[in-house]
Amino acid sequence: MTDNMQKRVDLSAIKSVDEEIAEMVTIIRQARERLTEVEEEVDPVIQKAKQRLEMLLDYRGESWADAEGYARLASTGTRIVYDAEALDRLVLENPEQYGWLREYRREVPVSGGVRVR
C-alpha cells in the first residue's frame, strides 16, 4: 500500500458542520423533552410540599435554615418593571426633556452562550 493510499480519507464518513449542528440541537431538544416529562411528574409533589411547608413556617413564625440553605415565607407583592428600550428611545429622541434619565440607566452584563429552542 502506498503512502498516498493510506492518506486518503473516506469523505463520506466526515460529517458536515451543518449535520453536526443538527445532531447537537436534536440531543438538546430530546434532553429538554425528558426534563419536561420529569418536571410534570415531580411538580405536583413539590407544590404539595410547599403548601405544607408554608403552613409549618407560618406556625413556627420565622424562617428556617440549615447548612445547605433556608426556607422562608415570601410575602405577596407587586414587581415594577420598565420597558428599557422604550425609555432609551425616549431619552434619545427628546434629550432636552428626558436626558436627565440617563443618570439612572444601568447596564448589567449577561453571559453569552448557545441557545436552542
C-alpha atoms as an extended CHARMM CRD file, in Angstrom:
* protein
*
       117  EXT
         1         1  MET       CA              0.0000000000        0.0000000000        0.0000000000  PROA      1               0.0000000000
         2         2  THR       CA              1.4300000000        3.3420000000       -0.9890000000  PROA      2               0.0000000000
         3         3  ASP       CA              1.5830000000        6.4160000000        1.2470000000  PROA      3               0.0000000000
         4         4  ASN       CA             -0.9760000000        8.1700000000       -0.9560000000  PROA      4               0.0000000000
         5         5  MET       CA             -3.4770000000        5.3590000000       -0.4830000000  PROA      5               0.0000000000
         6         6  GLN       CA             -3.0010000000        5.4210000000        3.3020000000  PROA      6               0.0000000000
         7         7  LYS       CA             -3.5390000000        9.1860000000        3.4100000000  PROA      7               0.0000000000
         8         8  ARG       CA             -6.8480000000        9.0200000000        1.5480000000  PROA      8               0.0000000000
         9         9  VAL       CA             -9.7840000000        9.8280000000        3.7280000000  PROA      9               0.0000000000
        10        10  ASP       CA            -13.2660000000        8.4280000000        3.3440000000  PROA      10              0.0000000000
        11        11  LEU       CA            -15.0890000000       11.7300000000        2.8090000000  PROA      11              0.0000000000
        12        12  SER       CA            -18.4890000000       10.0960000000        3.2650000000  PROA      12              0.0000000000
        13        13  ALA       CA            -17.5720000000        9.3640000000        6.9010000000  PROA      13              0.0000000000
        14        14  ILE       CA            -16.8950000000       13.0240000000        7.6950000000  PROA      14              0.0000000000
        15        15  LYS       CA            -19.9010000000       14.9570000000        8.9250000000  PROA      15              0.0000000000
        16        16  SER       CA            -20.5760000000       18.4000000000        7.6330000000  PROA      16              0.0000000000
        17        17  VAL       CA            -20.7530000000       21.2340000000       10.1400000000  PROA      17              0.0000000000
        18        18  ASP       CA            -24.4910000000       21.5690000000        9.4920000000  PROA      18              0.0000000000
        19        19  GLU       CA            -25.0320000000       17.8420000000       10.1080000000  PROA      19              0.0000000000
        20        20  GLU       CA            -23.1840000000       18.0070000000       13.4170000000  PROA      20              0.0000000000
        21        21  ILE       CA            -25.0770000000       21.1620000000       14.4570000000  PROA      21              0.0000000000
        22        22  ALA       CA            -28.3800000000       19.4310000000       13.6540000000  PROA      22              0.0000000000
        23        23  GLU       CA            -27.2680000000       16.4340000000       15.7300000000  PROA      23              0.0000000000
        24        24  MET       CA            -26.3570000000       18.5880000000       18.7510000000  PROA      24              0.0000000000
        25        25  VAL       CA            -29.6410000000       20.5300000000       18.5100000000  PROA      25              0.0000000000
        26        26  THR       CA            -31.5550000000       17.2290000000       18.4050000000  PROA      26              0.0000000000
        27        27  ILE       CA            -29.7240000000       15.9920000000       21.5170000000  PROA      27              0.0000000000
        28        28  ILE       CA            -30.5380000000       19.2140000000       23.3930000000  PROA      28              0.0000000000
        29        29  ARG       CA            -34.1910000000       19.1440000000       22.3230000000  PROA      29              0.0000000000
        30        30  GLN       CA            -34.6070000000       15.4990000000       23.3450000000  PROA      30              0.0000000000
        31        31  ALA       CA            -32.9980000000       16.1490000000       26.7200000000  PROA      31              0.0000000000
        32        32  ARG       CA            -35.3400000000       19.0850000000       27.2920000000  PROA      32              0.0000000000
        33        33  GLU       CA            -38.3300000000       16.9090000000       26.4190000000  PROA      33              0.0000000000
        34        34  ARG       CA            -37.2230000000       14.3560000000       29.0270000000  PROA      34              0.0000000000
        35        35  LEU       CA            -36.7490000000       17.1390000000       31.5860000000  PROA      35              0.0000000000
        36        36  THR       CA            -40.2420000000       18.4410000000       30.8440000000  PROA      36              0.0000000000
        37        37  GLU       CA            -41.6700000000       14.9600000000       31.4230000000  PROA      37              0.0000000000
        38        38  VAL       CA            -39.8430000000       14.6500000000       34.7480000000  PROA      38              0.0000000000
        39        39  GLU       CA            -40.9180000000       18.1570000000       35.8000000000  PROA      39              0.0000000000
        40        40  GLU       CA            -44.5480000000       17.3210000000       35.0220000000  PROA      40              0.0000000000
        41        41  GLU       CA            -44.2680000000       14.2670000000       37.2540000000  PROA      41              0.0000000000
        42        42  VAL       CA            -42.4040000000       15.9570000000       40.1050000000  PROA      42              0.0000000000
        43        43  ASP       CA            -44.1250000000       19.3610000000       40.0850000000  PROA      43              0.0000000000
        44        44  PRO       CA            -47.2850000000       18.2480000000       41.9480000000  PROA      44              0.0000000000
        45        45  VAL       CA            -45.1390000000       16.6860000000       44.6850000000  PROA      45              0.0000000000
        46        46  ILE       CA            -43.1380000000       19.8850000000       45.0810000000  PROA      46              0.0000000000
        47        47  GLN       CA            -46.2950000000       22.0230000000       45.1520000000  PROA      47              0.0000000000
        48        48  LYS       CA            -47.8570000000       19.8910000000       47.9140000000  PROA      48              0.0000000000
        49        49  ALA       CA            -44.6160000000       20.0230000000       49.9070000000  PROA      49              0.0000000000
        50        50  LYS       CA            -44.5120000000       23.8220000000       49.5200000000  PROA      50              0.0000000000
        51        51  GLN       CA            -48.1060000000       24.1200000000       50.7340000000  PROA      51              0.0000000000
        52        52  ARG       CA            -47.2870000000       22.0580000000       53.8360000000  PROA      52              0.0000000000
        53        53  LEU       CA            -44.0370000000       23.9680000000       54.3600000000  PROA      53              0.0000000000
        54        54  GLU       CA            -45.9040000000       27.2710000000       54.1650000000  PROA      54              0.0000000000
        55        55  MET       CA            -48.2580000000       26.0960000000       56.9090000000  PROA      55              0.0000000000
        56        56  LEU       CA            -45.3590000000       24.9270000000       59.0850000000  PROA      56              0.0000000000
        57        57  LEU       CA            -43.3400000000       28.1300000000       58.6450000000  PROA      57              0.0000000000
        58        58  ASP       CA            -46.4180000000       30.2030000000       59.3700000000  PROA      58              0.0000000000
        59        59  TYR       CA            -46.9740000000       28.1830000000       62.5580000000  PROA      59              0.0000000000
        60        60  ARG       CA            -43.2820000000       28.4970000000       63.5140000000  PROA      60              0.0000000000
        61        61  GLY       CA            -43.4190000000       32.2450000000       62.9660000000  PROA      61              0.0000000000
        62        62  GLU       CA            -39.9730000000       32.5840000000       61.4500000000  PROA      62              0.0000000000
        63        63  SER       CA            -37.6770000000       31.3090000000       58.7390000000  PROA      63              0.0000000000
        64        64  TRP       CA            -35.7510000000       28.0690000000       58.9770000000  PROA      64              0.0000000000
        65        65  ALA       CA            -32.1560000000       27.3650000000       57.8880000000  PROA      65              0.0000000000
        66        66  ASP       CA            -29.5730000000       24.6110000000       57.7790000000  PROA      66              0.0000000000
        67        67  ALA       CA            -26.0490000000       24.2710000000       56.3600000000  PROA      67              0.0000000000
        68        68  GLU       CA            -27.3740000000       23.9360000000       52.7870000000  PROA      68              0.0000000000
        69        69  GLY       CA            -29.8560000000       26.7880000000       52.6340000000  PROA      69              0.0000000000
        70        70  TYR       CA            -33.0920000000       28.0890000000       54.0840000000  PROA      70              0.0000000000
        71        71  ALA       CA            -36.8680000000       28.0860000000       53.9330000000  PROA      71              0.0000000000
        72        72  ARG       CA            -38.7610000000       31.3140000000       54.3810000000  PROA      72              0.0000000000
        73        73  LEU       CA            -42.1030000000       32.8270000000       53.5730000000  PROA      73              0.0000000000
        74        74  ALA       CA            -42.1840000000       35.4390000000       50.8530000000  PROA      74              0.0000000000
        75        75  SER       CA            -44.9630000000       37.9570000000       51.0030000000  PROA      75              0.0000000000
        76        76  THR       CA            -47.1520000000       38.6070000000       48.0160000000  PROA      76              0.0000000000
        77        77  GLY       CA            -46.3800000000       41.8790000000       46.3180000000  PROA      77              0.0000000000
        78        78  THR       CA            -46.0040000000       43.6980000000       43.0650000000  PROA      78              0.0000000000
        79        79  ARG       CA            -42.9110000000       43.9270000000       40.9090000000  PROA      79              0.0000000000
        80        80  ILE       CA            -42.4730000000       47.0810000000       38.8690000000  PROA      80              0.0000000000
        81        81  VAL       CA            -40.6680000000       46.8440000000       35.5630000000  PROA      81              0.0000000000
        82        82  TYR       CA            -39.9750000000       49.3620000000       32.8390000000  PROA      82              0.0000000000
        83        83  ASP       CA            -39.5670000000       48.9040000000       29.1150000000  PROA      83              0.0000000000
        84        84  ALA       CA            -35.8630000000       49.7270000000       28.8170000000  PROA      84              0.0000000000
        85        85  GLU       CA            -35.9450000000       50.0240000000       25.0240000000  PROA      85              0.0000000000
        86        86  ALA       CA            -38.8470000000       52.4950000000       25.1340000000  PROA      86              0.0000000000
        87        87  LEU       CA            -37.0990000000       54.5890000000       27.8040000000  PROA      87              0.0000000000
        88        88  ASP       CA            -33.8670000000       54.5780000000       25.7810000000  PROA      88              0.0000000000
        89        89  ARG       CA            -35.7850000000       55.8130000000       22.7280000000  PROA      89              0.0000000000
        90        90  LEU       CA            -37.4520000000       58.4990000000       24.8340000000  PROA      90              0.0000000000
        91        91  VAL       CA            -34.0910000000       59.7530000000       26.1120000000  PROA      91              0.0000000000
        92        92  LEU       CA            -32.5110000000       59.6560000000       22.6450000000  PROA      92              0.0000000000
        93        93  GLU       CA            -35.4360000000       61.2960000000       20.8580000000  PROA      93              0.0000000000
        94        94  ASN       CA            -36.0080000000       64.0180000000       23.4880000000  PROA      94              0.0000000000
        95        95  PRO       CA            -32.6610000000       64.5990000000       25.2240000000  PROA      95              0.0000000000
        96        96  GLU       CA            -33.5540000000       68.1420000000       26.2930000000  PROA      96              0.0000000000
        97        97  GLN       CA            -36.6040000000       66.9560000000       28.1710000000  PROA      97              0.0000000000
        98        98  TYR       CA            -35.6050000000       63.4490000000       29.3010000000  PROA      98              0.0000000000
        99        99  GLY       CA            -31.7950000000       63.4750000000       29.1840000000  PROA      99              0.0000000000
       100       100  TRP       CA            -31.6680000000       63.5160000000       32.9950000000  PROA      100             0.0000000000
       101       101  LEU       CA            -32.9710000000       59.9160000000       32.9740000000  PROA      101             0.0000000000
       102       102  ARG       CA            -29.6030000000       58.8330000000       31.5840000000  PROA      102             0.0000000000
       103       103  GLU       CA            -28.0230000000       59.0330000000       35.0420000000  PROA      103             0.0000000000
       104       104  TYR       CA            -30.4290000000       56.3150000000       36.2540000000  PROA      104             0.0000000000
       105       105  ARG       CA            -29.6070000000       53.9470000000       33.4120000000  PROA      105             0.0000000000
       106       106  ARG       CA            -27.6030000000       50.8650000000       34.3590000000  PROA      106             0.0000000000
       107       107  GLU       CA            -26.2170000000       48.1740000000       32.1170000000  PROA      107             0.0000000000
       108       108  VAL       CA            -25.8370000000       44.6950000000       33.5220000000  PROA      108             0.0000000000
       109       109  PRO       CA            -23.5920000000       42.2020000000       31.7450000000  PROA      109             0.0000000000
       110       110  VAL       CA            -25.2250000000       38.9470000000       30.6800000000  PROA      110             0.0000000000
       111       111  SER       CA            -23.4580000000       35.7600000000       29.8340000000  PROA      111             0.0000000000
       112       112  GLY       CA            -23.2880000000       34.6730000000       26.2430000000  PROA      112             0.0000000000
       113       113  GLY       CA            -23.6860000000       31.1430000000       25.0800000000  PROA      113             0.0000000000
       114       114  VAL       CA            -25.6870000000       28.8880000000       22.8630000000  PROA      114             0.0000000000
       115       115  ARG       CA            -29.4490000000       28.9940000000       22.9660000000  PROA      115             0.0000000000
       116       116  VAL       CA            -31.5300000000       26.2260000000       21.4620000000  PROA      116             0.0000000000
       117       117  ARG       CA            -35.3020000000       26.0840000000       21.0740000000  PROA      117             0.0000000000
